[in-house]
C-alpha cells in the first residue's frame, strides 16, 4: 500500500494512461543528437572503460543513419560540436553481459531533451568481453562510473558543457543496482550469496548471459574483494533512475539504505523473470526512503529494456529481442523515457 500511494502521488504517473505519450511533450526536442566514443583506462584497477557519449548538438549538425547496426536507432551526428550552454549529465550503467550501446534508445532519448549522457562499458561484463569473475565482482561497476565521471569533468572538450551541480545516474538490471549503490546503498554480500543459494535465488543467479555463476560465489577471491572494496557512494551524483534493478536481496533491511538521501526512481515490468519485481524493484522501492516506483507494463519481460531490434537480430536472439504477444517494446520505451525525463527534470532542476 505504501508503494502504491507513492505511485499515485507522483505527478508523472498520469503519463501511463496512454502509451502514445512520449517525452517530446515536455519540451521541444533538439533537432540533432551528437555522439562520440571515448576510451578511458583506470590504471589502478587495470580496467579499460570505453564510454559512449550522447549530447545535444549544435543546430548546424547533420545526423547520419547507420544502417549496418542491427538495432532500430536514432540517427546521430558523429563527433560534432556540443550545443552551447551548461547541460546536466547522466551516467548510464548497462545490464550484465550488455554494453554501452544496448540501451541506446534511453541515452539518445535523454540527449534529445538536452542532457549529456555517458554510458560506460563495464570491463569484463560485456557481451564482447565476457570474463566470468567480472560478472560476480559487482563492486567494480560503481567504481567504473565514478572513475569515468571524474574523467568527463576533467576532459577539456566536455567539461565546459557539463553542469557539475546537475549530475544523475541511470541503469538497467545490474546497472540499476550500480546506480543505487552509487546513491549510498550498502550491499550485504553474505545476504545476497545466501539468497543465490536458495531455490528462488538460484533462478536469479543462473542468468542466460553467463550460466554457472553460482559456482563462483564462494570463491575466496570474491569474498576478499567484497571485504576490501572501497566505498562506492559518489556524492557528486544527485539523482538516480533504475530500470528493473537486480541484486535486491543483497539489501535486506532499511539500514542498508541509511546513506541514501538523493531522489531515487525505480521502474519495472510484470513479466520479469530475470530480476522479478518482488525480490528486486519492489523490494528496493519499499526500503529506499521516498523512492518513486512504477510498474510500466504488466506483461513485458526483463529484456524489453534493451534496444528495439531489426527482424534479423530478433530471429538470431529471440530471448533478448522478441517480446511476448501484446507487448510493444517501443511503447514501453516511450513510457520509460517520459518517466525518466520528468524525474531528472524535477530532481536536477533542468
C-alpha positions as CSV (number, residue, x, y, z in Angstrom):
1,X,0.0,0.0,0.0
2,X,2.8,2.4,0.8
3,X,4.4,1.9,-2.6
4,X,1.0,2.3,-4.3
5,X,0.4,5.6,-2.6
6,X,3.8,6.9,-3.7
7,X,3.0,5.9,-7.3
8,X,-0.4,7.7,-7.2
9,X,1.1,10.9,-5.7
10,X,3.9,11.2,-8.1
11,X,2.9,13.8,-10.7
12,X,4.1,11.9,-13.7
13,X,2.0,8.8,-13.0
14,X,-0.6,10.2,-15.4
15,X,1.7,9.6,-18.4
16,X,1.0,5.9,-18.0
17,X,-2.7,6.3,-19.0
18,X,-1.7,6.5,-22.7
19,X,1.0,4.5,-24.5
20,X,1.3,7.3,-27.0
21,X,2.6,9.9,-24.7
22,X,6.3,10.5,-25.4
23,X,8.9,12.6,-23.7
24,X,8.7,15.2,-26.5
25,X,5.5,16.6,-24.9
26,X,7.5,18.3,-22.1
27,X,9.9,20.5,-24.2
28,X,10.8,20.9,-27.8
29,X,13.5,18.3,-28.5
30,X,16.8,19.2,-30.0
31,X,16.9,18.7,-33.7
32,X,20.1,16.6,-33.7
33,X,21.8,14.4,-31.1
34,X,25.6,14.3,-31.2
35,X,27.6,11.2,-30.4
36,X,31.2,10.3,-29.7
37,X,33.2,7.4,-28.3
38,X,35.9,8.0,-25.7
39,X,38.5,5.4,-24.4
40,X,39.4,5.7,-20.8
41,X,41.6,3.4,-18.7
42,X,41.7,3.1,-15.0
43,X,45.3,2.0,-14.5
44,X,44.8,1.5,-10.8
45,X,42.4,-1.3,-11.5
46,X,43.7,-2.3,-14.9
47,X,40.3,-1.7,-16.5
48,X,39.6,-0.3,-20.0
49,X,36.4,1.7,-19.8
50,X,35.1,2.6,-23.3
51,X,32.5,5.3,-23.0
52,X,29.8,6.4,-25.4
53,X,28.6,10.0,-25.1
54,X,25.4,11.4,-26.5
55,X,24.6,15.1,-26.3
56,X,22.6,18.0,-27.8
57,X,24.5,19.0,-30.9
58,X,24.8,22.4,-32.5
59,X,22.0,23.3,-34.8
60,X,24.1,23.1,-37.9
61,X,25.0,19.4,-37.3
62,X,23.6,16.7,-39.6
63,X,22.5,13.3,-38.3
64,X,23.5,10.3,-40.4
65,X,21.8,6.9,-40.0
66,X,23.9,3.9,-39.6
67,X,22.2,1.1,-41.4
68,X,24.6,-1.8,-40.6
69,X,23.7,-1.6,-36.9
70,X,21.0,-4.3,-36.2
71,X,19.0,-2.0,-33.9
72,X,16.3,0.5,-34.7
73,X,18.1,3.6,-33.6
74,X,18.1,7.4,-33.7
75,X,20.3,8.9,-36.3
76,X,23.1,10.9,-34.7
77,X,25.9,13.3,-35.7
78,X,29.3,11.7,-35.0
79,X,31.9,13.9,-33.3
80,X,30.1,17.1,-33.9
81,X,30.2,20.1,-31.5
82,X,28.0,20.3,-28.4
83,X,25.3,22.9,-28.3
84,X,26.1,26.0,-26.3
85,X,25.2,26.1,-22.7
86,X,25.8,24.1,-19.5
87,X,23.9,20.8,-19.6
88,X,23.0,18.2,-16.9
89,X,25.0,15.0,-17.1
90,X,23.5,11.4,-16.8
91,X,25.9,8.5,-16.3
92,X,24.5,5.2,-17.6
93,X,25.3,1.6,-16.5
94,X,24.3,-1.3,-18.8
95,X,23.0,-4.7,-17.6
96,X,25.0,-7.9,-17.1
97,X,26.6,-9.0,-20.3
98,X,25.3,-6.0,-22.2
99,X,27.3,-3.0,-23.4
100,X,27.3,0.8,-23.6
101,X,25.0,0.8,-26.7
102,X,22.5,-1.8,-25.7
103,X,20.1,0.7,-24.2
104,X,20.8,3.5,-26.7
105,X,17.1,4.4,-27.0
106,X,17.3,5.7,-23.5
107,X,20.6,7.5,-23.7
108,X,19.9,9.2,-27.1
109,X,16.4,10.0,-26.0
110,X,17.6,11.9,-23.0
111,X,20.2,13.7,-25.1
112,X,17.5,14.8,-27.4
113,X,15.9,16.6,-24.5
114,X,19.1,18.5,-23.6
115,X,21.0,16.1,-21.4
116,X,24.6,14.9,-21.9
117,X,24.5,11.1,-21.4
118,X,27.6,8.9,-20.9
119,X,27.3,5.1,-21.0
120,X,30.2,3.0,-19.8
121,X,31.3,-0.5,-20.9
122,X,32.0,-2.3,-17.6
123,X,35.2,-4.2,-18.3
124,X,34.7,-8.0,-18.4
125,X,31.0,-7.7,-18.1
126,X,30.0,-7.0,-21.7
127,X,28.8,-9.3,-24.5
128,X,32.0,-8.9,-26.4
129,X,34.4,-9.3,-23.5
130,X,32.8,-11.7,-21.0
131,X,35.0,-12.7,-18.0
132,X,33.1,-14.9,-15.6
133,X,34.8,-13.5,-12.5
134,X,33.9,-9.9,-13.5
135,X,30.2,-10.9,-13.6
136,X,30.5,-11.5,-9.9
137,X,32.8,-8.7,-8.8
138,X,29.9,-6.3,-8.9
139,X,31.6,-3.7,-6.7
140,X,33.7,-2.7,-9.7
141,X,30.7,-1.3,-11.6
142,X,30.0,1.7,-9.4
143,X,33.8,2.4,-9.3
144,X,33.8,2.4,-13.1
145,X,31.1,5.0,-13.2
146,X,32.8,7.2,-10.6
147,X,36.1,7.0,-12.5
148,X,34.5,7.9,-15.8
149,X,32.7,10.8,-14.1
150,X,36.0,12.2,-12.9
151,X,37.5,11.9,-16.4
152,X,34.5,13.6,-18.0
153,X,34.7,16.5,-15.6
154,X,38.4,16.9,-16.4
155,X,38.0,16.5,-20.2
156,X,38.7,19.9,-21.8
157,X,36.4,19.1,-24.7
158,X,33.4,18.3,-22.5
159,X,33.8,19.8,-19.0
160,X,32.8,23.3,-20.0
161,X,29.5,21.9,-21.4
162,X,28.7,19.9,-18.2
163,X,26.9,21.4,-15.2
164,X,28.7,19.7,-12.4
165,X,25.9,20.6,-10.0
166,X,23.4,18.6,-12.0
167,X,24.7,15.0,-12.3
168,X,22.5,12.0,-12.3
169,X,22.9,8.2,-13.0
170,X,20.7,5.6,-14.6
171,X,21.0,1.9,-15.2
172,X,19.3,-1.3,-16.3
173,X,19.3,-4.6,-14.4
174,X,22.7,-4.9,-12.7
175,X,23.2,-1.3,-13.9
176,X,20.2,-0.5,-11.7
177,X,22.0,-2.0,-8.7
178,X,25.1,0.0,-9.8
179,X,23.4,3.4,-9.6
180,X,21.6,2.6,-6.3
181,X,24.9,1.7,-4.9
182,X,26.3,5.0,-6.1
183,X,23.5,6.7,-4.2
184,X,24.8,5.2,-1.0
185,X,23.2,1.8,-0.6
186,X,25.4,-0.6,1.3
187,X,25.5,-4.2,-0.1
188,X,25.4,-7.1,2.2
189,X,27.3,-9.8,0.2
190,X,26.5,-12.5,2.8
191,X,22.8,-11.9,2.4
192,X,23.0,-11.8,-1.4
193,X,25.1,-15.0,-1.5
194,X,22.6,-16.8,0.8
195,X,19.7,-15.8,-1.4
196,X,21.5,-17.0,-4.5
197,X,21.9,-20.4,-2.9
198,X,18.2,-20.6,-2.1
199,X,15.7,-22.3,-4.5
200,X,14.3,-18.9,-5.5
201,X,17.7,-17.3,-5.8
202,X,19.3,-19.9,-8.0
203,X,17.0,-18.8,-10.8
204,X,18.2,-15.3,-10.5
205,X,21.9,-16.0,-10.4
206,X,21.7,-18.5,-13.3
207,X,21.5,-15.8,-15.9
208,X,21.4,-16.6,-19.7
209,X,24.4,-14.2,-20.3
210,X,26.8,-16.3,-18.2
211,X,25.5,-19.6,-16.9
212,X,27.3,-21.2,-13.9
213,X,27.9,-18.1,-11.8
214,X,26.7,-19.9,-8.8
215,X,30.0,-21.9,-8.8
216,X,31.9,-18.6,-8.3
217,X,30.2,-17.0,-5.4
218,X,32.2,-19.0,-2.8
219,X,35.5,-18.1,-4.4
220,X,37.8,-16.7,-1.7
221,X,39.0,-14.0,-4.1
222,X,35.4,-12.8,-4.5
223,X,34.8,-12.7,-0.7
224,X,38.1,-10.9,-0.1
225,X,37.2,-8.4,-2.9
226,X,33.9,-7.5,-1.3
227,X,35.6,-7.1,2.1
228,X,38.3,-4.9,0.6
229,X,36.2,-2.9,-1.8
230,X,36.3,0.9,-1.1
231,X,33.2,3.0,-0.5
232,X,31.2,3.3,-3.7
233,X,28.9,6.1,-2.6
234,X,29.5,9.0,-5.0
235,X,28.1,12.2,-3.6
236,X,28.6,14.1,-6.8
237,X,25.5,12.2,-8.1
238,X,22.3,14.0,-7.1
239,X,19.6,11.7,-8.6
240,X,19.2,8.1,-9.8
241,X,16.9,6.2,-12.0
242,X,16.9,2.3,-12.1
243,X,15.2,0.0,-14.6
244,X,14.4,-3.5,-13.3
245,X,17.4,-3.3,-10.9
246,X,18.9,-6.7,-9.9
247,X,20.7,-7.9,-6.7
248,X,17.9,-6.6,-4.5
249,X,18.3,-9.3,-1.9
250,X,21.8,-8.0,-1.1
251,X,20.0,-5.2,0.7
252,X,17.8,-7.0,3.3
253,X,16.9,-4.0,5.6
254,X,16.2,-0.3,5.6
255,X,19.6,0.1,7.3
256,X,21.3,-0.8,4.1
257,X,19.9,2.4,2.6
258,X,20.6,4.7,5.6
259,X,23.0,6.8,3.5
260,X,20.6,7.1,0.5
261,X,19.3,10.7,0.6
262,X,19.0,11.6,-3.0
263,X,15.9,11.2,-5.2
264,X,15.6,7.7,-6.5
265,X,13.1,6.3,-9.0
266,X,12.5,2.7,-10.0
267,X,10.6,1.3,-12.9
268,X,10.0,-2.4,-13.7
269,X,7.7,-4.8,-15.7
270,X,5.4,-7.5,-14.5
271,X,6.8,-10.3,-16.6
272,X,10.4,-10.0,-15.5
273,X,11.8,-13.5,-14.7
274,X,15.4,-12.4,-14.6
275,X,15.0,-9.8,-11.8
276,X,11.5,-10.5,-10.5
277,X,9.9,-7.3,-9.1
278,X,9.0,-8.8,-5.7
279,X,12.7,-9.6,-4.8
280,X,14.2,-6.6,-6.7
281,X,12.4,-3.5,-7.9
282,X,9.5,-3.6,-5.4
283,X,11.9,-4.6,-2.6
284,X,14.2,-1.6,-3.3
285,X,11.2,0.8,-3.5
286,X,9.9,-0.4,-0.2
287,X,13.1,0.2,1.7
288,X,14.6,3.2,0.0
289,X,13.4,6.4,1.6
290,X,10.9,8.3,-0.5
291,X,11.7,6.2,-3.6
292,X,9.4,6.6,-6.6
293,X,8.2,3.3,-8.2
294,X,6.0,2.2,-11.1
295,X,5.3,-1.0,-12.9
296,X,5.4,0.2,-16.5
297,X,3.9,-2.9,-18.2
298,X,2.2,-6.0,-16.7
299,X,3.3,-8.4,-19.4
300,X,6.7,-7.3,-20.6
301,X,9.8,-9.3,-19.7
302,X,13.2,-8.2,-18.4
303,X,14.8,-7.6,-21.8
304,X,12.2,-5.2,-23.0
305,X,14.5,-2.5,-21.8
306,X,17.1,-3.4,-24.5
307,X,17.1,-1.7,-27.9
308,X,14.4,-2.5,-30.4
309,X,16.0,-4.8,-32.9
310,X,15.6,-5.4,-36.6
311,X,14.0,-8.6,-37.7
312,X,17.3,-10.3,-38.5
313,X,18.5,-9.9,-34.9
314,X,15.1,-10.8,-33.5
315,X,15.4,-14.2,-35.2
316,X,19.0,-14.7,-34.0
317,X,18.4,-13.8,-30.4
318,X,14.7,-14.1,-29.6
319,X,15.2,-14.3,-25.9
320,X,16.7,-10.8,-25.8
321,X,14.9,-9.0,-28.7
322,X,11.5,-10.6,-29.2
323,X,8.6,-9.9,-26.8
324,X,5.5,-11.9,-25.9
325,X,2.3,-11.2,-27.7
326,X,0.7,-7.9,-26.8
327,X,3.9,-6.2,-25.7
328,X,5.0,-3.2,-27.8
329,X,8.7,-2.6,-27.0
330,X,8.6,0.9,-28.5
331,X,5.7,2.0,-26.4
332,X,7.4,0.6,-23.2
333,X,10.5,2.7,-24.1
334,X,8.4,5.8,-24.7
335,X,6.8,5.4,-21.3
336,X,10.1,4.8,-19.5
337,X,11.7,7.9,-21.2
338,X,8.7,10.0,-20.2
339,X,9.1,9.0,-16.5
340,X,12.9,9.3,-16.6
341,X,12.8,12.7,-18.2
342,X,10.3,14.1,-15.7
343,X,12.3,12.6,-12.8
344,X,15.5,14.1,-13.8
345,X,13.9,17.4,-14.8
346,X,12.4,17.8,-11.4
347,X,15.3,16.5,-9.3
348,X,18.1,18.1,-11.3
349,X,16.0,21.2,-11.8
350,X,16.5,21.2,-15.5
